[in-house]
Amino acid sequence: MAFLLCTLTAVGASAAGPVQLKTSLDSAYILMGKQTTLHVDIVQDRGVQGHFLNVGDTLTSAIDLVEAGRPDTSDIGSGREEIRQQLIIQAFDSGLYTIPPFVYVCGNETIMSNDLPLKVIPVSVDSLRTVHDYADTVDGGWKLWDFVPDFIADYWWVILICALVVLLVAVIIFFRKKKVVSILPQKKPVPPYELAMQALTRLKSEKLCENGHEKEYYTRLTEILRTYLEQRFGINAMEMTSTQIMQQVSRHDETRPSAGLMKQILEMADFVKFAKVRPLPDDNVKSFTMATRFVEDTKPVEKPADDTVADGSAPATATDTKSEITNSESIK
Protein backbone atom coordinates (compact mmCIF):
# COMPACT_ATOMS: atom_id res chain seq x y z
CA MET A 1 0.00 0.00 0.00
CA ALA A 2 1.41 3.40 -1.01
CA PHE A 3 0.71 6.52 0.99
CA LEU A 4 -0.17 9.61 -1.08
CA LEU A 5 1.03 12.52 1.00
CA CYS A 6 -0.29 15.49 -0.97
CA THR A 7 -2.80 15.82 -3.79
CA LEU A 8 -3.62 19.34 -4.92
CA THR A 9 -6.14 20.81 -7.35
CA ALA A 10 -4.72 21.20 -10.86
CA VAL A 11 -4.91 24.56 -12.51
CA GLY A 12 -2.97 23.78 -15.67
CA ALA A 13 -0.22 26.39 -15.08
CA SER A 14 3.26 25.68 -13.77
CA ALA A 15 4.49 27.08 -10.42
CA ALA A 16 5.22 30.72 -10.64
CA GLY A 17 7.44 30.71 -7.52
CA PRO A 18 10.03 28.34 -6.08
CA VAL A 19 8.82 25.28 -4.23
CA GLN A 20 10.28 24.67 -0.78
CA LEU A 21 10.37 21.18 0.80
CA LYS A 22 11.59 20.49 4.32
CA THR A 23 11.43 17.39 6.60
CA SER A 24 12.11 17.03 10.32
CA LEU A 25 11.79 14.44 13.14
CA ASP A 26 10.31 14.81 16.59
CA SER A 27 13.21 12.81 17.93
CA ALA A 28 16.33 11.52 16.24
CA TYR A 29 16.69 8.84 18.95
CA ILE A 30 14.11 6.10 19.54
CA LEU A 31 14.07 2.69 21.21
CA MET A 32 13.59 -0.43 19.16
CA GLY A 33 9.89 -0.92 18.35
CA LYS A 34 8.95 2.64 19.37
CA GLN A 35 7.48 5.24 17.04
CA THR A 36 8.28 8.82 16.18
CA THR A 37 6.75 11.49 13.95
CA LEU A 38 8.29 12.75 10.71
CA HIS A 39 7.05 16.19 9.61
CA VAL A 40 6.88 17.16 5.94
CA ASP A 41 6.45 20.89 5.08
CA ILE A 42 5.86 22.16 1.51
CA VAL A 43 5.57 25.81 0.46
CA GLN A 44 4.36 26.44 -3.09
CA ASP A 45 2.05 28.58 -5.20
CA ARG A 46 -1.62 28.22 -4.44
CA GLY A 47 -3.58 25.81 -6.64
CA VAL A 48 -0.71 23.98 -8.34
CA GLN A 49 -0.52 20.20 -8.52
CA GLY A 50 2.30 18.14 -7.05
CA HIS A 51 3.11 14.58 -5.95
CA PHE A 52 5.88 12.49 -4.40
CA LEU A 53 7.80 9.86 -6.34
CA ASN A 54 9.50 7.73 -3.69
CA VAL A 55 6.96 7.23 -0.89
CA GLY A 56 5.75 3.69 -0.10
CA ASP A 57 5.14 1.42 2.90
CA THR A 58 8.78 1.70 3.94
CA LEU A 59 11.23 4.57 3.90
CA THR A 60 14.24 2.23 4.10
CA SER A 61 14.69 -1.50 4.63
CA ALA A 62 14.78 -0.91 8.40
CA ILE A 63 12.29 1.99 8.79
CA ASP A 64 8.59 1.35 8.26
CA LEU A 65 5.92 3.93 7.47
CA VAL A 66 3.09 3.12 9.92
CA GLU A 67 0.55 5.85 9.20
CA ALA A 68 0.24 9.01 7.12
CA GLY A 69 -1.91 11.81 8.44
CA ARG A 70 -4.14 14.02 6.32
CA PRO A 71 -2.38 17.03 4.73
CA ASP A 72 -3.11 20.38 6.38
CA THR A 73 -3.09 23.28 3.89
CA SER A 74 -2.92 26.91 5.03
CA ASP A 75 -2.75 30.17 3.09
CA ILE A 76 0.41 32.20 3.86
CA GLY A 77 -0.40 35.12 1.57
CA SER A 78 1.02 36.47 -1.69
CA GLY A 79 -0.62 33.62 -3.60
CA ARG A 80 1.38 31.06 -1.65
CA GLU A 81 0.27 28.17 0.53
CA GLU A 82 1.90 25.83 3.02
CA ILE A 83 1.12 22.11 3.21
CA ARG A 84 1.99 20.19 6.34
CA GLN A 85 1.73 16.45 6.89
CA GLN A 86 2.78 14.06 9.63
CA LEU A 87 4.14 10.54 9.05
CA ILE A 88 4.39 7.96 11.84
CA ILE A 89 7.53 5.83 11.40
CA GLN A 90 8.85 2.84 13.34
CA ALA A 91 12.02 0.69 13.42
CA PHE A 92 12.64 -2.73 14.95
CA ASP A 93 16.38 -3.08 14.35
CA SER A 94 18.93 -1.07 16.28
CA GLY A 95 21.48 1.03 14.45
CA LEU A 96 22.13 4.41 12.87
CA TYR A 97 19.99 5.03 9.75
CA THR A 98 19.59 7.82 7.25
CA ILE A 99 16.14 8.61 5.92
CA PRO A 100 16.64 9.42 2.22
CA PRO A 101 15.36 12.72 0.79
CA PHE A 102 11.77 12.90 -0.44
CA VAL A 103 11.42 13.61 -4.17
CA TYR A 104 8.55 16.01 -4.92
CA VAL A 105 7.42 16.91 -8.46
CA CYS A 106 5.41 20.12 -8.88
CA GLY A 107 4.76 21.30 -12.42
CA ASN A 108 8.12 21.40 -14.19
CA GLU A 109 10.10 21.40 -10.95
CA THR A 110 11.54 18.41 -9.07
CA ILE A 111 12.53 19.16 -5.48
CA MET A 112 14.36 16.95 -2.99
CA SER A 113 14.15 17.34 0.78
CA ASN A 114 16.94 17.11 3.28
CA ASP A 115 18.00 13.68 4.53
CA LEU A 116 17.43 12.81 8.20
CA PRO A 117 19.58 10.71 10.55
CA LEU A 118 17.76 8.34 12.93
CA LYS A 119 19.38 6.47 15.79
CA VAL A 120 17.54 3.30 16.91
CA ILE A 121 18.72 2.32 20.39
CA PRO A 122 18.58 -1.36 21.37
CA VAL A 123 16.51 -2.41 24.37
CA SER A 124 18.49 -3.80 27.27
CA VAL A 125 17.67 -7.46 27.82
CA ASP A 126 18.20 -9.39 30.99
CA SER A 127 21.01 -11.89 30.58
CA LEU A 128 18.89 -14.39 32.57
CA ARG A 129 21.83 -15.04 34.85
CA THR A 130 19.52 -14.34 37.73
CA VAL A 131 16.10 -15.99 37.95
CA HIS A 132 13.43 -13.66 39.29
CA ASP A 133 10.59 -15.18 41.27
CA TYR A 134 6.97 -14.09 41.00
CA ALA A 135 6.03 -11.11 43.08
CA ASP A 136 3.98 -11.80 46.18
CA THR A 137 0.29 -11.01 46.19
CA VAL A 138 -0.70 -7.76 47.78
CA ASP A 139 -3.89 -7.37 49.77
CA GLY A 140 -5.38 -4.09 48.72
CA GLY A 141 -8.19 -4.28 51.25
CA TRP A 142 -11.86 -4.32 50.39
CA LYS A 143 -14.89 -2.13 50.57
CA LEU A 144 -18.60 -2.79 50.47
CA TRP A 145 -18.83 -1.45 46.91
CA ASP A 146 -16.38 -4.14 45.74
CA PHE A 147 -19.12 -6.77 46.11
CA VAL A 148 -21.75 -4.72 44.26
CA PRO A 149 -22.15 -5.29 40.47
CA ASP A 150 -20.74 -2.53 38.31
CA PHE A 151 -24.09 -1.43 36.86
CA ILE A 152 -25.46 -0.92 40.38
CA ALA A 153 -22.36 0.96 41.54
CA ASP A 154 -22.47 3.23 38.48
CA TYR A 155 -26.22 3.87 38.35
CA TRP A 156 -27.27 3.44 42.00
CA TRP A 157 -28.95 6.84 42.00
CA VAL A 158 -31.11 5.88 39.00
CA ILE A 159 -32.13 2.63 40.70
CA LEU A 160 -32.92 4.52 43.92
CA ILE A 161 -35.13 7.03 42.09
CA CYS A 162 -36.99 4.24 40.25
CA ALA A 163 -37.53 2.35 43.52
CA LEU A 164 -38.91 5.46 45.23
CA VAL A 165 -41.25 6.14 42.30
CA VAL A 166 -42.52 2.54 42.35
CA LEU A 167 -43.02 2.71 46.12
CA LEU A 168 -44.91 6.00 45.82
CA VAL A 169 -47.19 4.61 43.09
CA ALA A 170 -47.84 1.45 45.16
CA VAL A 171 -48.78 3.53 48.22
CA ILE A 172 -51.14 5.72 46.17
CA ILE A 173 -52.84 2.68 44.59
CA PHE A 174 -53.15 0.98 47.98
CA PHE A 175 -54.86 3.91 49.69
CA ARG A 176 -57.12 4.60 46.71
CA LYS A 177 -58.23 0.99 46.56
CA LYS A 178 -58.78 0.95 50.31
CA LYS A 179 -60.88 4.11 50.07
CA VAL A 180 -62.97 2.75 47.20
CA VAL A 181 -63.54 -0.54 49.00
CA SER A 182 -64.66 1.25 52.13
CA ILE A 183 -67.15 3.39 50.17
CA LEU A 184 -68.68 0.68 47.99
CA PRO A 185 -71.14 -1.66 49.71
CA GLN A 186 -69.93 -5.17 50.20
CA LYS A 187 -71.71 -7.71 48.03
CA LYS A 188 -73.40 -10.46 49.96
CA PRO A 189 -71.94 -13.82 48.95
CA VAL A 190 -74.36 -16.20 47.26
CA PRO A 191 -74.86 -19.38 49.32
CA PRO A 192 -73.75 -22.67 47.70
CA TYR A 193 -77.34 -23.93 47.74
CA GLU A 194 -78.57 -21.01 45.61
CA LEU A 195 -75.61 -21.30 43.21
CA ALA A 196 -76.34 -24.99 42.72
CA MET A 197 -80.04 -24.40 42.11
CA GLN A 198 -79.30 -21.64 39.62
CA ALA A 199 -76.88 -23.90 37.76
CA LEU A 200 -79.43 -26.74 37.68
CA THR A 201 -82.07 -24.37 36.31
CA ARG A 202 -79.73 -23.22 33.52
CA LEU A 203 -78.84 -26.82 32.70
CA LYS A 204 -82.50 -27.79 32.41
CA SER A 205 -83.26 -24.81 30.16
CA GLU A 206 -80.51 -25.77 27.67
CA LYS A 207 -82.27 -29.11 26.85
CA LEU A 208 -79.06 -30.95 26.07
CA CYS A 209 -80.64 -34.41 26.26
CA GLU A 210 -83.41 -33.45 23.85
CA ASN A 211 -80.70 -32.50 21.33
CA GLY A 212 -78.70 -35.70 21.74
CA HIS A 213 -75.94 -34.34 24.01
CA GLU A 214 -76.35 -36.79 26.89
CA LYS A 215 -72.62 -36.97 27.67
CA GLU A 216 -72.33 -33.19 28.04
CA TYR A 217 -75.53 -33.18 30.09
CA TYR A 218 -74.23 -35.66 32.67
CA THR A 219 -70.81 -34.01 32.74
CA ARG A 220 -72.42 -30.67 33.59
CA LEU A 221 -74.77 -32.30 36.10
CA THR A 222 -71.95 -33.98 38.04
CA GLU A 223 -69.83 -30.83 37.94
CA ILE A 224 -72.67 -28.89 39.58
CA LEU A 225 -72.87 -31.47 42.36
CA ARG A 226 -69.10 -31.62 42.78
CA THR A 227 -68.93 -27.83 43.10
CA TYR A 228 -71.79 -27.86 45.58
CA LEU A 229 -70.06 -30.48 47.75
CA GLU A 230 -66.85 -28.46 47.77
CA GLN A 231 -68.49 -25.10 48.60
CA ARG A 232 -71.06 -26.47 51.02
CA PHE A 233 -69.16 -29.18 52.90
CA GLY A 234 -65.50 -28.61 52.00
CA ILE A 235 -65.24 -31.91 50.12
CA ASN A 236 -62.71 -31.60 47.30
CA ALA A 237 -65.00 -33.47 44.91
CA MET A 238 -63.57 -31.88 41.75
CA GLU A 239 -60.37 -33.88 42.22
CA MET A 240 -62.04 -37.16 43.29
CA THR A 241 -63.38 -40.20 41.50
CA SER A 242 -66.97 -41.31 41.90
CA THR A 243 -65.92 -43.93 44.46
CA GLN A 244 -64.01 -41.39 46.54
CA ILE A 245 -66.94 -38.98 46.43
CA MET A 246 -69.31 -41.69 47.72
CA GLN A 247 -66.92 -42.47 50.57
CA GLN A 248 -66.84 -38.83 51.64
CA VAL A 249 -70.60 -38.38 51.27
CA SER A 250 -71.29 -41.54 53.32
CA ARG A 251 -69.02 -40.34 56.14
CA HIS A 252 -70.44 -36.82 56.43
CA ASP A 253 -73.32 -36.46 58.90
CA GLU A 254 -75.34 -34.03 56.75
CA THR A 255 -74.95 -35.88 53.44
CA ARG A 256 -75.18 -39.47 54.72
CA PRO A 257 -79.03 -39.62 54.57
CA SER A 258 -78.95 -38.59 50.88
CA ALA A 259 -75.99 -40.73 49.87
CA GLY A 260 -78.25 -43.06 47.89
CA LEU A 261 -79.32 -40.26 45.57
CA MET A 262 -75.71 -39.29 44.90
CA LYS A 263 -74.77 -42.90 44.19
CA GLN A 264 -77.48 -43.34 41.55
CA ILE A 265 -76.53 -40.08 39.83
CA LEU A 266 -72.80 -40.89 39.70
CA GLU A 267 -73.41 -44.44 38.46
CA MET A 268 -75.65 -43.24 35.63
CA ALA A 269 -73.16 -40.49 34.73
CA ASP A 270 -70.25 -42.99 34.60
CA PHE A 271 -72.26 -45.29 32.35
CA VAL A 272 -72.96 -42.45 29.92
CA LYS A 273 -69.49 -40.87 29.97
CA PHE A 274 -67.29 -43.96 30.01
CA ALA A 275 -69.40 -46.90 28.85
CA LYS A 276 -71.08 -44.77 26.17
CA VAL A 277 -74.52 -45.95 27.27
CA ARG A 278 -77.36 -43.88 25.87
CA PRO A 279 -79.94 -43.46 28.63
CA LEU A 280 -83.68 -43.26 28.16
CA PRO A 281 -85.44 -39.90 28.47
CA ASP A 282 -86.97 -41.05 31.76
CA ASP A 283 -83.47 -41.76 33.14
CA ASN A 284 -82.37 -38.22 32.30
CA VAL A 285 -85.36 -36.71 34.06
CA LYS A 286 -84.86 -39.02 37.04
CA SER A 287 -81.18 -38.06 37.37
CA PHE A 288 -82.04 -34.36 37.28
CA THR A 289 -84.78 -34.86 39.89
CA MET A 290 -82.41 -36.78 42.19
CA ALA A 291 -79.76 -34.06 41.85
CA THR A 292 -82.31 -31.41 42.78
CA ARG A 293 -83.48 -33.47 45.76
CA PHE A 294 -79.90 -33.99 46.95
CA VAL A 295 -79.28 -30.24 46.98
CA GLU A 296 -82.64 -29.58 48.64
CA ASP A 297 -82.09 -32.27 51.29
CA THR A 298 -78.61 -30.99 52.22
CA LYS A 299 -79.26 -27.27 52.25
CA PRO A 300 -78.79 -25.41 55.54
CA VAL A 301 -81.88 -25.39 57.75
CA GLU A 302 -82.55 -22.22 59.72
CA LYS A 303 -83.28 -22.90 63.35
CA PRO A 304 -86.29 -21.13 64.90
CA ALA A 305 -85.65 -18.36 67.40
CA ASP A 306 -87.49 -20.15 70.25
CA ASP A 307 -86.81 -23.68 71.36
CA THR A 308 -90.57 -24.45 71.53
CA VAL A 309 -93.44 -23.62 69.26
CA ALA A 310 -96.58 -21.84 70.34
CA ASP A 311 -98.47 -25.02 71.33
CA GLY A 312 -95.60 -26.10 73.60
CA SER A 313 -94.41 -29.03 71.50
CA ALA A 314 -90.76 -29.40 70.52
CA PRO A 315 -89.94 -28.15 67.00
CA ALA A 316 -88.89 -30.60 64.35
CA THR A 317 -85.12 -30.70 63.83
CA ALA A 318 -83.33 -30.74 60.51
CA THR A 319 -82.42 -34.40 60.99
CA ASP A 320 -86.10 -35.33 61.57
CA THR A 321 -87.11 -33.43 58.41
CA LYS A 322 -84.52 -35.21 56.31
CA SER A 323 -85.53 -38.57 57.77
CA GLU A 324 -89.18 -37.95 56.88
CA ILE A 325 -88.24 -37.01 53.29
CA THR A 326 -86.10 -40.14 52.95
CA ASN A 327 -88.85 -42.38 54.37
CA SER A 328 -91.45 -40.88 52.05
CA GLU A 329 -89.21 -41.50 49.07
CA SER A 330 -88.66 -45.12 50.08
CA ILE A 331 -92.41 -45.65 50.36
CA LYS A 332 -92.98 -44.29 46.87
C-alpha positions in Angstrom: 0.0 0.0 0.0 1.4 3.4 -1.0 0.7 6.5 1.0 -0.2 9.6 -1.1 1.0 12.5 1.0 -0.3 15.5 -1.0 -2.8 15.8 -3.8 -3.6 19.3 -4.9 -6.1 20.8 -7.4 -4.7 21.2 -10.9 -4.9 24.6 -12.5 -3.0 23.8 -15.7 -0.2 26.4 -15.1 3.3 25.7 -13.8 4.5 27.1 -10.4 5.2 30.7 -10.6 7.4 30.7 -7.5 10.0 28.3 -6.1 8.8 25.3 -4.2 10.3 24.7 -0.8 10.4 21.2 0.8 11.6 20.5 4.3 11.4 17.4 6.6 12.1 17.0 10.3 11.8 14.4 13.1 10.3 14.8 16.6 13.2 12.8 17.9 16.3 11.5 16.2 16.7 8.8 18.9 14.1 6.1 19.5 14.1 2.7 21.2 13.6 -0.4 19.2 9.9 -0.9 18.3 9.0 2.6 19.4 7.5 5.2 17.0 8.3 8.8 16.2 6.7 11.5 14.0 8.3 12.7 10.7 7.1 16.2 9.6 6.9 17.2 5.9 6.4 20.9 5.1 5.9 22.2 1.5 5.6 25.8 0.5 4.4 26.4 -3.1 2.1 28.6 -5.2 -1.6 28.2 -4.4 -3.6 25.8 -6.6 -0.7 24.0 -8.3 -0.5 20.2 -8.5 2.3 18.1 -7.0 3.1 14.6 -6.0 5.9 12.5 -4.4 7.8 9.9 -6.3 9.5 7.7 -3.7 7.0 7.2 -0.9 5.7 3.7 -0.1 5.1 1.4 2.9 8.8 1.7 3.9 11.2 4.6 3.9 14.2 2.2 4.1 14.7 -1.5 4.6 14.8 -0.9 8.4 12.3 2.0 8.8 8.6 1.3 8.3 5.9 3.9 7.5 3.1 3.1 9.9 0.6 5.9 9.2 0.2 9.0 7.1 -1.9 11.8 8.4 -4.1 14.0 6.3 -2.4 17.0 4.7 -3.1 20.4 6.4 -3.1 23.3 3.9 -2.9 26.9 5.0 -2.8 30.2 3.1 0.4 32.2 3.9 -0.4 35.1 1.6 1.0 36.5 -1.7 -0.6 33.6 -3.6 1.4 31.1 -1.6 0.3 28.2 0.5 1.9 25.8 3.0 1.1 22.1 3.2 2.0 20.2 6.3 1.7 16.5 6.9 2.8 14.1 9.6 4.1 10.5 9.1 4.4 8.0 11.8 7.5 5.8 11.4 8.9 2.8 13.3 12.0 0.7 13.4 12.6 -2.7 14.9 16.4 -3.1 14.4 18.9 -1.1 16.3 21.5 1.0 14.4 22.1 4.4 12.9 20.0 5.0 9.8 19.6 7.8 7.2 16.1 8.6 5.9 16.6 9.4 2.2 15.4 12.7 0.8 11.8 12.9 -0.4 11.4 13.6 -4.2 8.5 16.0 -4.9 7.4 16.9 -8.5 5.4 20.1 -8.9 4.8 21.3 -12.4 8.1 21.4 -14.2 10.1 21.4 -10.9 11.5 18.4 -9.1 12.5 19.2 -5.5 14.4 16.9 -3.0 14.1 17.3 0.8 16.9 17.1 3.3 18.0 13.7 4.5 17.4 12.8 8.2 19.6 10.7 10.6 17.8 8.3 12.9 19.4 6.5 15.8 17.5 3.3 16.9 18.7 2.3 20.4 18.6 -1.4 21.4 16.5 -2.4 24.4 18.5 -3.8 27.3 17.7 -7.5 27.8 18.2 -9.4 31.0 21.0 -11.9 30.6 18.9 -14.4 32.6 21.8 -15.0 34.9 19.5 -14.3 37.7 16.1 -16.0 38.0 13.4 -13.7 39.3 10.6 -15.2 41.3 7.0 -14.1 41.0 6.0 -11.1 43.1 4.0 -11.8 46.2 0.3 -11.0 46.2 -0.7 -7.8 47.8 -3.9 -7.4 49.8 -5.4 -4.1 48.7 -8.2 -4.3 51.3 -11.9 -4.3 50.4 -14.9 -2.1 50.6 -18.6 -2.8 50.5 -18.8 -1.5 46.9 -16.4 -4.1 45.7 -19.1 -6.8 46.1 -21.7 -4.7 44.3 -22.2 -5.3 40.5 -20.7 -2.5 38.3 -24.1 -1.4 36.9 -25.5 -0.9 40.4 -22.4 1.0 41.5 -22.5 3.2 38.5 -26.2 3.9 38.4 -27.3 3.4 42.0 -29.0 6.8 42.0 -31.1 5.9 39.0 -32.1 2.6 40.7 -32.9 4.5 43.9 -35.1 7.0 42.1 -37.0 4.2 40.3 -37.5 2.4 43.5 -38.9 5.5 45.2 -41.3 6.1 42.3 -42.5 2.5 42.4 -43.0 2.7 46.1 -44.9 6.0 45.8 -47.2 4.6 43.1 -47.8 1.5 45.2 -48.8 3.5 48.2 -51.1 5.7 46.2 -52.8 2.7 44.6 -53.2 1.0 48.0 -54.9 3.9 49.7 -57.1 4.6 46.7 -58.2 1.0 46.6 -58.8 1.0 50.3 -60.9 4.1 50.1 -63.0 2.8 47.2 -63.5 -0.5 49.0 -64.7 1.3 52.1 -67.2 3.4 50.2 -68.7 0.7 48.0 -71.1 -1.7 49.7 -69.9 -5.2 50.2 -71.7 -7.7 48.0 -73.4 -10.5 50.0 -71.9 -13.8 48.9 -74.4 -16.2 47.3 -74.9 -19.4 49.3 -73.7 -22.7 47.7 -77.3 -23.9 47.7 -78.6 -21.0 45.6 -75.6 -21.3 43.2 -76.3 -25.0 42.7 -80.0 -24.4 42.1 -79.3 -21.6 39.6 -76.9 -23.9 37.8 -79.4 -26.7 37.7 -82.1 -24.4 36.3 -79.7 -23.2 33.5 -78.8 -26.8 32.7 -82.5 -27.8 32.4 -83.3 -24.8 30.2 -80.5 -25.8 27.7 -82.3 -29.1 26.8 -79.1 -30.9 26.1 -80.6 -34.4 26.3 -83.4 -33.5 23.9 -80.7 -32.5 21.3 -78.7 -35.7 21.7 -75.9 -34.3 24.0 -76.3 -36.8 26.9 -72.6 -37.0 27.7 -72.3 -33.2 28.0 -75.5 -33.2 30.1 -74.2 -35.7 32.7 -70.8 -34.0 32.7 -72.4 -30.7 33.6 -74.8 -32.3 36.1 -72.0 -34.0 38.0 -69.8 -30.8 37.9 -72.7 -28.9 39.6 -72.9 -31.5 42.4 -69.1 -31.6 42.8 -68.9 -27.8 43.1 -71.8 -27.9 45.6 -70.1 -30.5 47.7 -66.8 -28.5 47.8 -68.5 -25.1 48.6 -71.1 -26.5 51.0 -69.2 -29.2 52.9 -65.5 -28.6 52.0 -65.2 -31.9 50.1 -62.7 -31.6 47.3 -65.0 -33.5 44.9 -63.6 -31.9 41.7 -60.4 -33.9 42.2 -62.0 -37.2 43.3 -63.4 -40.2 41.5 -67.0 -41.3 41.9 -65.9 -43.9 44.5 -64.0 -41.4 46.5 -66.9 -39.0 46.4 -69.3 -41.7 47.7 -66.9 -42.5 50.6 -66.8 -38.8 51.6 -70.6 -38.4 51.3 -71.3 -41.5 53.3 -69.0 -40.3 56.1 -70.4 -36.8 56.4 -73.3 -36.5 58.9 -75.3 -34.0 56.8 -74.9 -35.9 53.4 -75.2 -39.5 54.7 -79.0 -39.6 54.6 -79.0 -38.6 50.9 -76.0 -40.7 49.9 -78.2 -43.1 47.9 -79.3 -40.3 45.6 -75.7 -39.3 44.9 -74.8 -42.9 44.2 -77.5 -43.3 41.6 -76.5 -40.1 39.8 -72.8 -40.9 39.7 -73.4 -44.4 38.5 -75.7 -43.2 35.6 -73.2 -40.5 34.7 -70.3 -43.0 34.6 -72.3 -45.3 32.3 -73.0 -42.5 29.9 -69.5 -40.9 30.0 -67.3 -44.0 30.0 -69.4 -46.9 28.8 -71.1 -44.8 26.2 -74.5 -45.9 27.3 -77.4 -43.9 25.9 -79.9 -43.5 28.6 -83.7 -43.3 28.2 -85.4 -39.9 28.5 -87.0 -41.0 31.8 -83.5 -41.8 33.1 -82.4 -38.2 32.3 -85.4 -36.7 34.1 -84.9 -39.0 37.0 -81.2 -38.1 37.4 -82.0 -34.4 37.3 -84.8 -34.9 39.9 -82.4 -36.8 42.2 -79.8 -34.1 41.8 -82.3 -31.4 42.8 -83.5 -33.5 45.8 -79.9 -34.0 47.0 -79.3 -30.2 47.0 -82.6 -29.6 48.6 -82.1 -32.3 51.3 -78.6 -31.0 52.2 -79.3 -27.3 52.3 -78.8 -25.4 55.5 -81.9 -25.4 57.7 -82.5 -22.2 59.7 -83.3 -22.9 63.4 -86.3 -21.1 64.9 -85.6 -18.4 67.4 -87.5 -20.1 70.2 -86.8 -23.7 71.4 -90.6 -24.5 71.5 -93.4 -23.6 69.3 -96.6 -21.8 70.3 -98.5 -25.0 71.3 -95.6 -26.1 73.6 -94.4 -29.0 71.5 -90.8 -29.4 70.5 -89.9 -28.1 67.0 -88.9 -30.6 64.3 -85.1 -30.7 63.8 -83.3 -30.7 60.5 -82.4 -34.4 61.0 -86.1 -35.3 61.6 -87.1 -33.4 58.4 -84.5 -35.2 56.3 -85.5 -38.6 57.8 -89.2 -38.0 56.9 -88.2 -37.0 53.3 -86.1 -40.1 52.9 -88.8 -42.4 54.4 -91.4 -40.9 52.1 -89.2 -41.5 49.1 -88.7 -45.1 50.1 -92.4 -45.6 50.4 -93.0 -44.3 46.9 
